[in-house]
Amino acid sequence: MGRSLGGSVCFRRGIMTAIKHALQRDIFTPNDERLLSIVNVCKAGKKKRNCFLCATVTTERPVQVNVVKVKKSDKGDFYKRQTAWALRDLTGVDAKDAVKENPEFDLHFEKVYKWVASSTAEKNTFISCIWKLNQRYLRKKIDFANVSAQLLEESVPSGENQSVAGGDEEAVDEYQELNAREEQDIEIMMEGCEYAISNAEAFAEKLSRELQVLDGANIQSIMASEKQVNILMQLLDEALKEVDQIELKLSSYEEMLQSVKEQMDQISESNHLIQLSNTNNGKLLSEIEFLVNHMDLSKGHIKALQDGDLASSRGIEACTNASEALLQCMNVALRPGHDMLQCVKQQQQLFTDLCEQFARRLASHLNNVFVQQGHDQSSTLAQHSVELTLPNHHPFHRDLLRYAKLMEWLKNTDYAKYDGLTKNYMDYLSRLYEREIKDFFEVVKVKMTGITKEGKKFATLPRKESAVKQETESLHGSSGKLTGSTSSLNKLSVQSSGSRRSQSSSLLDMGNMSASDLDVADRTKFDKIFEQVLSELEPLCLAEQDFISKFFKLPQHQTLPGTAMVDTLEIDRGLSSQPHNPGGQLSISSEKDIIRQMMTKIFRCIEVELNNLIALGDKIDSFNSLYMLVKMSHHVWTAENADPASFLSTTLGNVLVTVKRNFDKCISYQIRQMEEVKISKKSKVGILPFVSGFEELLNLQESIFRNAERRGDLDKAYTKLIKAVFILVEKVASESQKTPRDVVMMENFHHIFATLSRLKISCLENEKRDAKQKYGDHLQSYVINSLGQPLEKLNHFFEGVEARVAQGIREDEVSYQLAFNKQELRKVIKEYPGKEVKKGLDNLYRKVDKHLCEEENLLQVVWHSMQDEFIRQYKHFEGLIARCYPGSGVTMEFTIQDILEYFSSIAQSH
């Protein structure tokens, strides 16, 4: 059994060797390739014709390694190359099972190819070859899964790991060629024997005899050297005796050195004690120098802290340097044990006393500076009382900034006093700014309303001067009365020189839609005043915010440790004082919030005054809200770009909400004015007042919002307005009795379309198209309804003709009908001579002229459309005559040219 199995294996190997030789000869040698391994496979799951997978390398450099699929041709008499894959594209090899014999395996190229080998041995041989080729030629290593470790060598042999360019593919084969020297030796040996090639056995026996002779000669040579060995042994014995003598001498030397060692140890110990003493002395000197250098405050600094002049620049600089030196001494990091020294305790107590004394002196001086600067600033208010300008605080800020470093020192050393100074500064400055801002707004309101501070009378007041003055004073009152100013504004009626309206302005006053020159001048004046107000407030707030940041050392964008935000209401009571804590901080999330809260405390009256000013401007003329919306939006946009969370941005944003609310009320009021317009039902309608008003309103708003950033609010208002205009035009047209509905719709929507086309408002493009569509539809409807059937009997006649044709009678047979023969047709045509037709058209022109208004100038457009409609009817009749009465010679008594002359002459005569 074993022999038969072994024989079959040998037989199979022989077959595979023959196939390998044939493939090399027929397929790979012509392609300059060398076949290294082969396996007989078929596709997994398919029992079809087998094929061969071949591992090959090219004989040219650089070497290319491929996996080639070879199969027999359809006729089966030769092999052909079917598919080739580059080995560098192979990403993985899966042998399925590393323990049990399994002929299946997968090759992972761009797709996975599943194969079944004819035997497990062939599969293993092929996979082993692939692994060797990967190790030698590829940098990228292929993933071998489920492969036995015996097949994958741990490392490539040194002979294979040499230069790839200089190696050969034979490293993968099962034999190794002789090197050059071995080959040369064999050739020399074979040349010495003539029969080496013809009689190999005799040559081998000769070589064996020569080897035996050489072995014998070696043994004799060894035996001849015995005498020399004995001489060598004697020399070794003599050397050992000499070694013993040297060891004795070394022992005596060692005893002598032992006494020397003891003496050296004593010297070494003495030196160590001396070195330790020197080290301790050095450390003590270092500690003393450290304390002297870091905890010694000069007499000049002490004098500056105790008596330095805080009013002069030189004194402030000396105090600043002294305070910084004191802070460094107080914050020095003491080493362990220093705090137990009496001198250190004395110095620390001295520093603490100096710090408390200077902090009290500094806080008192700065409080006096705040008070003095507030009084000095008040003296300059008179010169600004009649001008639209706010006092400049730059000199005040410049003087105080000299103390900025001292404020930082106070913040780090005595936070309670720093907090108290902050509270006092806000108290003093809030009262100062409140006086300045209220006086400023007094002047603004006087310039807006025409009221002087002495109380000039209104021109043409509709009621008593005292009542108006009382209400005006309520507007200009103290902050305690400002909360009730809104209600008084609702009652106030302001006029200027007999031209300003007492109620909100409207452009919809029944045909007098354009604003007067005085109204435009007043609005322009108001716009300039409002812009001046914002232009004065903005730099004032920004300058104060910048000063607060620098003076109180509150840098922007820096987060402080804190547990909770300070309540906004707490600022009204002042920033609460905290007990002294050198490391203490405000319980607020960031110093940026502190700045905003301080600004809110200092400028608490700005938002109230702005809201009152806005209410006054809206009461004077509701269209002022348009100007205010543009200006306020621009300033909010500018402030948000600079700092979205700043006090100025927040305050202006809140005021913008009020302006936007007034703007919405203005638009709503215009819509209500439109709805309240009454149109006489017995007179010609023409262009409706609110349509003209809408045009004027668009012109005004576009002129105001031309370069504004905030177009969204205006676009929404436009949508509301035009929607109301469309609805009201249709309502009036439906209710009109004197003017036809189509005329009202046609003229007004034509006017709206012309307005929108001229202004080119992008958000109203859809409404413009709708207006054009409505204008065209109602123009056509009016033309058809007004023209009607000018040739009525002829029209009835042909309606009968068309009815017969619709019943199935042929067109050329209609003339045989008794009621529709040629004679009846001629009778009807004779009833419409040219003169009668022209007379009827002349009456129609007068009728149309009465319906249309001169303002829109649509008469010629309508008349031309009627001409086209009349010609269309004429051509229709001519077509019916030509089809139903062919060859009859019947024609109309007037031609198309006559119709054109009728319409032209009628239009010219009127």
C-alpha positions, 0 to 999 in steps of 0.5 A: 500500500505504502509503495503504491502511494509513494509511487503515485506521488512520484508519478504525480511529481513527474507529471508536474515537472513535465508540465512546468518544463513545457510551460517554461518553454512555450509560454514564459521563455518567449516573454523573458520570464522564469517560472518558479512555482506552479499549482493545479487549481479550479475555482471554488464551487465549480467543478470545471476544467482545471487551470494552473496558477504560476509564480513568475519573475522577469529575467530583466532588471528591474525584476517584476513578479507576477501571478499568471493564470494558464489554461489549456486551449479549447482544442486541448493541444496547447496551453495559453496565458489567460490572466496575469496579476502583479504580485504588488497588487496582492494584499492577502493570502488566506490558506483557510486552515493552518492545522488540517489539510485543506486544498482551498485558498484565497488570493486577495487582489482588487477582488477575492479569488477563491481556488481549490488546489489539486493537492494540499502539498501543491498549495503549500509549495505555491504559498511558500514560494509567494512568501519568499518572493514577497520577502525578497522583492516587495517592500509592502508585506502581504498578509498571510492568514491561516498559514502554518509557521513551518511554511513561512520562514522566520527570516530570509537567508543571508544569501537571499537578503543581498542586493536585489539588483545583484541577486538571482531568482535561483535563491528561490529554487531547491539547488545552489550553483557552484561558485567560481572558485569551486568550479575552477578547482573541479576543472583543474582536477578533471584536466589532470585525468583524461578519463574524468568525463568518460569514466566517472567511476574510475575518476571517483576511485582515483580521488578516493585513493588520493584522499587516503594517502593524504590522511596517512601523511597527516597522521605521520606528521603528528607522530613526528612532532612528539619530541617538540611537545616534550620540550614545550612542557618543560618550558611550562614547568619553569614558567610556573616556578617563576610565577611562585616567586613573583607571588611572594614578592607581591604579598610583601608589597601588599603588607606595606600598602596596608599601613599606607591605606590606614593613614590615607583613610584618616586624612580623608576623614579629616578632609571630609569634615573640613568640606562639610563645614565649608558647605554649611558656611556657604549655605548659611551665607546664601540664605542670608544673602537671599533674605537681604536681597529680597526682603530689604526695602530701601529708605527712599521707597519707604519715604515715598510710601509714607510721604510721597506726593501723589499730586505731581507726576514725579511723586506718582512715579516714585510712589509707583516704583516704591509700591512695586518694590514693596509688593515684590518684598511681600510676595517673595517665596520664602524657603522652609524655616524662614518664617520662624526667624525673628528678623523675617517676622519683623520685616513682614510686619513692616511691609504690612504696615507700609501697605495698609498705610499707603493703601489708605493714603492712595484711596483717600487721594483718589477719592478726592481726585474723583470729587474735584474732577467732577466739580471742575467738569461741571463748570464747563457745561455752560459752554455746551448748553447751546450747542449739540456737543457733549463735554470732552472728558479726555483731560480727566482721563489723561490725569487719572491714567497716571494712577493706573499702575497704583490702581493695579497695585491696590487691586492686588494688595487691598481689594476692599479699598479697590472695590470701594474706589470703583464704587465711588468712581461710579457714583460720582461719574454717574451723577456727572454724566447724568447732568451732562447728558440731560442738558445735552438732550434738553438742547436737542429737544429744543432744537427739534421742537422749536422750544427755547429754554426761556419758553418761546411760544408756539406759532399757531398753537391749537391750544393754550400755551401753558398746557403745552409748556407743562407737557413739554416740561414733563418730557424734559424732567428729571430721571424720576419723572422720565418713567411717566413721560411716555404717557405724556408723549401720547398727549403732546401735539407739536407744531412748527411755524404753522406748517407741521401737523399735530398728528402723525404725518400721512402721505395719503391725504386724498390726492395731496400726496407729496410732502411740502418743502417744509416737511422735507426740510424738517425731516432733514433737520431732524435726521441731522440732529438725531445723527449728531446725537448718536455721533456724540454719544458713541465716542463718549461711551467708547472713551469711557469704556477704554478708560475704565479698562485701562484705569481699573486694569480690566483687560478685555477677553480675559476670564477670571475665576468666579462662581456666579454672575453679579446680578444686574440690579447689584450694580445699582447699589454699587459693586459690593465691598469685600473683606481684604483678600490678597487673592480675592476676585469679583464673583463674576464670570469675566472682567469684560462683564465688570466693564459692561456693568460699570458702564451700565451704572455710569450711563444709566440715563442714556437709554431712557433719554434716547427712548424719550427723544425717539418718542418725541421725534415720532410724535412730531412726525411719524416718518421720522421713525424711518430716519431713526431706523436707518441711523440707529441700525448703522450705529448698532452695526458699527458697535457690534462689529467693534464688540458685540457684548459691549455696553454701547452695542447692548444699549443701542440694540435695546433702543433699536427695538423701540425704533423698529416698533415705531417704524412698524406703527408708522407702516400700520398707520399708513395702512389704516389711512388707506383703509379709511379713504372714502371714494365718491361713488358718483364721480370719476375715480381715476388714480386712487389717493392711496395709490398716489400716496403709496408712490410718494411713500416708496420715493421717500423710503427709497431716498432714506434707505438708499445706503442703509444696512438694514433693508430687511425691515423695509422689505417687510414693510413694502410687502405689507403696504403693497398687499394692502394697496392691491386689496383696496384697489380691488375693493374700490373698483368693485364698489365704484358706480360711475367708473367701470370696474375694469377702468379702475383696476386698469388705471391704478395697476398701470400706475403701480406697475410704472412706479415699481418699474421706475424704482426697481425694488428687488423685493417687489419683483413678484408684485410688479409682475402681478400689477402688470398682469392685472393691468393687461387683463383688465385692459383686455376685459374693458376693450372687449366689454366696451367695444362689444359687437359694433356690427350686431346684426351681422354678428348674429347672422354669422353666429347662426352660420357657425351654429349650422356648421356645428350641426354638421352642415358643410360650410359651402352648403350653408348658402342653400339654407333659406335663412342664410342664403346670399340674399339675406347676407347682402341685406345684413351687410347693407345695414352697415355702411361705412358712415354708420360704422364711423358714427358708432365708433365716434360715440364709443370714443366719447364714452371711453373718454368719459371713463378714463382719467387724464392723469394716467393718459391711457386713452390712446392705448385703449383706443388702439386695443379697440382698433385691433379688436374691431379688425379681428372681428372684421377678419373673422367675418371675411373668413366666414364669407370666403368659406361659406359663400365662395364665388358669391362676390359678396363683400363688406361695404368698408375695408380694413384700410377704412377701419384704420382711417376711421379710428385715426380720424376720430382720435385726431378730431378729439 
